[in-house]
Amino acid sequence: MEAIESAGRASADLGLPRRRKSQGVDPELQALIDLCLNNLDGYSALLFVADRAGGPLRLRVYRSLSMNLNTEIQVFPGQGLVGWAYKTGRAVNVDQVSFASDRLLFYDCDENIKSFMAVPLPDICGVLAVDSKQRYIFTDKSAKLMAQFGQSTARVWRRLFGKPAITKTSGEGQAGPDPGEAPENEICALWQGLEFCLSRSDHEGGGLGAALELIGRFSGLSWAFLTAVKNSDEKYYHLVAARGNVPENLPSKFPMASGLAGWLHTKLKPLSIDRLKADSRNSFIFQKTEAIKGFRSFYGWPVLYNDQPRGSLILAGAEGETLDPALAEVLECVVARLAAQFHLDRLINKVMEMDEIDSQTGLAHRGHFVDEVRHMMEVADFKGEGVDLFVLATSGLGAFAAENGQEAAGELIKSIARQLKDSLRPTWRLGHVSYGLFTLASPSAEAAEVKSVIAKFKKSLENWPLPGSSGRADLGLFPALAAYPQDGDSPELLLETALTALAEADDEEE
């Protein structure tokens, strides 16, 4: 089994570009599924795991030659061959009979499957399955190898995500930990998995999405959400991760006071509602028109750092699902850990901005702007297009500073930069390379629109309103242009060409 896991870690892709693989999963798990499929010469290899004991199985990791795989399938205990293995805890091997693919549940049409094998993974409430279009392919040796793959896969899953929530339902319909399970083991598994997720990026199997999946499974509730409050946006909170049956068209941001989530962001207090009326029209998580239906319980915590909002953790349950008070206490600690992580992420972003952004204007400084233009040139080469680089020199700032002081001049240049930034299109890039000297790059195909924006900007500079007063400033604008690939084959050369053209134009005027 150790050899299987080692081989899995070393075989992230196995050279199977035509085969469908699951997206956004841990590479070690994906490698094990790939290795399982190759060693057993299967058509599909699939890992199903339930959020909690007795809950429906969901397809978590897979590799398949089929384009008709239903990746959203839920398999309930006893349903189909996978559900039978899940319910009985017994392995399945039906490699000597033919059967319709609908018994497998996870194909949208008949794939002419002839053999199927599955092993239950009780430690993670899951099933590992493999099928084939060949008859008589899964031997006793195959069954032993499949069992080893199952044990290795379960061990990796437990290390990454811990065990699923073991829940029971009381007479009042309240879900909670099974008294037979040691609560400290579940908490340790949660915390270990949480630290793993928060210490790794998304493509390494970590990130906020993976952390939320872990939290949601621990709670035993159907829905879980993480929101964030951005430092630069005081009007909206942003949805950064979701778990459960969430509509794909759900917006990513909402007004600060919108929905039950908005209550958390504005009141900055936890909210616990065990029972919502089935016909309640006034209770919605994010917005009144959202398609998230059927939740009957709601639990939310504002994520605070030094009493300042950083976001929120939200859990919601379906009919009969409520949060055990003991689990709620654990989740309060989780929220404190998330607050520290959110604040750390904000500090990291600030450091990164300091490395890329000119503090005087909030725009990209020369080095970062040059990097952005280099990327634009690479894209232009791929599309067979060009890039235009404009240098925009503002005049009159020195005289304004001499008359009104440097602080007023600083506010003036910030207001100029804001207007330029507001005029930006998604495909354009803006920078500030020297005092009052702005740079604007765009695809050559959008030159007419860029020139129109520059003309309007030049006209507005001639009668510019001063920040915080009723006065006006008389400024000027002198643009110059260099085009790729005609005027240079690098961003630095383009910038120097435009600056030279600007200096020559200035000399001619004198």
Secondary structure, DSSP 8 states (H G I E B T S, - for coil): -HHHHHHHHT-SSTT-TTSEE-SS--HHHHHHHHHHHHHTT-SEEEEEEESBTTS-EEEEEEEES-S-B-TT-EE-TTSHHHHHHHHH---EE-TTS---GGGT-SBSS-----EEEEEEEGGGTEEEEEEESSSS---HHHHHHHHHHHHHHHHHHHHHH---B-EEE-TT--EEE-TTS-HHHHHHHHHHHHHHHHTS-GGGT-HHHHHHHHHHHHHT-SEEEEEE--TT-SSEEEEEEEESS--TT--SEEETT-HHHHHHHHH-S-EEES---TT-SS--SS-TT-------EEEEEEEEETTEEEEEEEEEE-TT----HHHHHHHHHHHHHHHHHHHHHHHHHHHHHHHHB-TTTSSB-HHHHHHHHHHHHHHHHHHT--EEEEEEEEESHHHHHHHH-HHHHHHHHHHHHHHHHHT--TT-EEEEEETTEEEEEEEGGGHHHHHHHHHHHHHHHTTEE-TTSS-EE--EEEEEEEEETTT-SSHHHHHHHHHHHHHHHHHHH-
